[in-house]
Amino acid sequence: MAIVNFADTQLQACFEHNLAEVDAADELREVCALMVTHDWFRMLEGPHSERVHDTIDILLSRELRSGLQRWYRRPGASLSTEAKRVRDHLSQLAGEDFAA
């Protein structure tokens, strides 16, 4: 499991709260908590928020990239339209298809 540390204390607190609440396989806990944190700050502050960009940077990091791939490819996962938009945006930024 990667160690996620944000300089922003509110972002770190939100991530840690979500990490404690996540009910996912160990290898996907951080990704799940980051996705929830990302969605929360995107809803509150908009898609161009620095906090949103910080969560994206961590999600696309070398340490979490394979977990992000597994997150989107897990069996039985159903995504809302907005979740698909986020996935496609992350795929575009990463230069790989997380839907495949």
Residue pairs with C-beta under 8 A, 6 or more apart in sequence:
1 26
1 27
1 29
1 30
2 30
2 61
2 63
2 64
2 67
4 15
4 30
4 34
4 58
5 12
6 12
6 15
6 54
6 58
8 50
8 51
8 54
10 51
11 37
11 41
11 51
11 54
11 55
14 37
14 40
14 41
15 33
15 34
15 37
15 55
18 32
18 33
18 34
18 36
18 37
18 40
19 29
19 30
19 33
21 33
22 29
22 32
22 33
22 36
24 31
24 32
27 67
27 70
28 67
28 70
28 71
28 74
30 64
30 67
31 59
31 64
31 67
31 68
31 70
31 71
32 71
34 55
34 58
34 59
34 64
35 59
35 71
35 86
37 55
38 52
38 55
38 56
38 59
38 86
39 86
41 49
41 51
41 52
41 55
42 49
42 52
45 51
45 52
46 52
56 90
56 93
58 64
59 68
59 90
60 68
60 90
60 93
60 94
65 94
68 90
68 98
69 96
69 98
71 77
72 79
72 87
72 98
72 99
73 98
73 100
79 87
87 98
87 99
88 99
90 98
91 97
91 98
91 99
